[in-house]
Amino acid sequence: MSEIHIRRAVIGDAAALVELENATFAADRMCARQWRHHLKSASAQVYVATRRLRVVGAAVVFFRRSSRVARLYSIAVAVCERGSGIGEKLLRAVERAARRRGSRVLRLEVRNDNIGAQRLYERHGYRHLGMHRAYYEDGHDARRYEKVLLPDMNGGRLEKA
Ligand SMILES: CC(C)(COP(=O)(O)OP(=O)(O)OC[C@H]1O[C@@H](n2cnc3c(N)ncnc32)[C@H](O)[C@@H]1OP(=O)(O)O)[C@@H](O)C(=O)NCCC(=O)NCCS
């Protein structure tokens, strides 16, 4: 199998991001205009996972000026690529990005019935904070999670990228 690369998304990825979004989420989807907005915004960072230059996963993190709390807004991996560590790689890229921006905490919401994603977050040190009732378009509740971002140690040095 060819390698997975994680990189910052660029405007040229917008069509692939829409395709991934439509194949992944049944509701609360981001359209092309919203993706282009996030790709240009200073308060968002979008990461993509690629295999042979093809986008197979994506994650979006939001930042707010004067806040040390970053928000993982979305993470998705193409159906046929799930379960091989791509979600974990994207999560780590987002955590590194948040640390670089000076964030101390990363928060997220996940559907109450999305047990797979909850397991991924819990395995990576996310703590269940509480619920948002009827948070999603279809009336489903969200579970809220957060992780305190400790410095990333890499062989005794702070990780650079
Ligand atoms: C959640 C998601 C991003 C994980 O990506 P991934 O590349 O499969 O994740 P990894 O391979 O790094 O980790 C696998 C873990 O993800 C979870 N998982 C979720 N769906 C899975 C699937 N279809 N196949 C395998 N693992 C899945 C499992 O808990 C697994 O953990 P385990 O090894 O302890 O069983 C991916 O399943 C996805 O895109 N799901 C649909 C969109 C979604 O739910 N996004 C999160 C919204 S908050």
PDBQT file of the ligand as one rigid body, heavy atoms in Angstrom, charges set to zero:
ROOT
HETATM    1  C1  LIG A 201     -14.007   8.513  12.981  1.00  0.00    +0.000 C 
HETATM    2  C2  LIG A 201     -13.057   8.366  11.803  1.00  0.00    +0.000 C 
HETATM    3  C3  LIG A 201     -12.545   9.734  11.361  1.00  0.00    +0.000 C 
HETATM    4  C4  LIG A 201     -11.860   7.492  12.262  1.00  0.00    +0.000 C 
HETATM    5  O1  LIG A 201     -10.940   7.395  11.183  1.00  0.00    +0.000 OA
HETATM    6  P1  LIG A 201     -10.067   6.069  10.979  1.00  0.00    +0.000 P 
HETATM    7  O2  LIG A 201      -9.007   6.368   9.988  1.00  0.00    +0.000 OA
HETATM    8  O3  LIG A 201     -10.951   4.917  10.763  1.00  0.00    +0.000 OA
HETATM    9  O4  LIG A 201      -9.426   5.987  12.440  1.00  0.00    +0.000 OA
HETATM   10  P2  LIG A 201      -8.156   5.155  12.886  1.00  0.00    +0.000 P 
HETATM   11  O5  LIG A 201      -7.887   4.035  11.927  1.00  0.00    +0.000 OA
HETATM   12  O6  LIG A 201      -7.046   6.090  13.193  1.00  0.00    +0.000 OA
HETATM   13  O7  LIG A 201      -8.667   4.590  14.247  1.00  0.00    +0.000 OA
HETATM   14  C5  LIG A 201      -9.576   3.548  14.202  1.00  0.00    +0.000 C 
HETATM   15  C6  LIG A 201     -10.567   3.789  15.266  1.00  0.00    +0.000 C 
HETATM   16  O8  LIG A 201     -11.628   4.538  14.708  1.00  0.00    +0.000 OA
HETATM   17  C7  LIG A 201     -12.850   3.939  15.050  1.00  0.00    +0.000 C 
HETATM   18  N1  LIG A 201     -13.608   3.659  13.861  1.00  0.00    +0.000 N 
HETATM   19  C8  LIG A 201     -14.700   4.350  13.533  1.00  0.00    +0.000 A 
HETATM   20  N2  LIG A 201     -15.236   3.888  12.404  1.00  0.00    +0.000 NA
HETATM   21  C9  LIG A 201     -14.448   2.867  11.977  1.00  0.00    +0.000 A 
HETATM   22  C10 LIG A 201     -14.471   1.967  10.856  1.00  0.00    +0.000 A 
HETATM   23  N3  LIG A 201     -15.451   2.029   9.945  1.00  0.00    +0.000 N 
HETATM   24  N4  LIG A 201     -13.497   1.065  10.723  1.00  0.00    +0.000 NA
HETATM   25  C11 LIG A 201     -12.528   0.988  11.656  1.00  0.00    +0.000 A 
HETATM   26  N5  LIG A 201     -12.448   1.803  12.734  1.00  0.00    +0.000 NA
HETATM   27  C12 LIG A 201     -13.398   2.732  12.896  1.00  0.00    +0.000 A 
HETATM   28  C13 LIG A 201     -12.595   2.747  15.883  1.00  0.00    +0.000 C 
HETATM   29  O9  LIG A 201     -12.917   3.122  17.216  1.00  0.00    +0.000 OA
HETATM   30  C14 LIG A 201     -11.147   2.499  15.759  1.00  0.00    +0.000 C 
HETATM   31  O10 LIG A 201     -10.627   2.286  17.021  1.00  0.00    +0.000 OA
HETATM   32  P3  LIG A 201     -10.221   0.802  17.491  1.00  0.00    +0.000 P 
HETATM   33  O11 LIG A 201      -8.996   0.460  16.695  1.00  0.00    +0.000 OA
HETATM   34  O12 LIG A 201      -9.976   0.979  18.944  1.00  0.00    +0.000 OA
HETATM   35  O13 LIG A 201     -11.382  -0.065  17.174  1.00  0.00    +0.000 OA
HETATM   36  C15 LIG A 201     -13.719   7.631  10.602  1.00  0.00    +0.000 C 
HETATM   37  O14 LIG A 201     -14.272   6.427  11.063  1.00  0.00    +0.000 OA
HETATM   38  C16 LIG A 201     -14.817   8.447   9.920  1.00  0.00    +0.000 C 
HETATM   39  O15 LIG A 201     -14.551   9.206   9.003  1.00  0.00    +0.000 OA
HETATM   40  N6  LIG A 201     -16.045   8.267  10.368  1.00  0.00    +0.000 N 
HETATM   41  C17 LIG A 201     -17.184   9.007   9.783  1.00  0.00    +0.000 C 
HETATM   42  C18 LIG A 201     -17.116  10.480  10.116  1.00  0.00    +0.000 C 
HETATM   43  C19 LIG A 201     -17.114  10.682  11.599  1.00  0.00    +0.000 C 
HETATM   44  O16 LIG A 201     -17.785   9.979  12.331  1.00  0.00    +0.000 OA
HETATM   45  N7  LIG A 201     -16.370  11.705  12.033  1.00  0.00    +0.000 N 
HETATM   46  C20 LIG A 201     -16.304  12.080  13.415  1.00  0.00    +0.000 C 
HETATM   47  C21 LIG A 201     -17.389  13.061  13.671  1.00  0.00    +0.000 C 
HETATM   48  S1  LIG A 201     -17.112  13.824  15.224  1.00  0.00    +0.000 SA
ENDROOT
TORSDOF 0
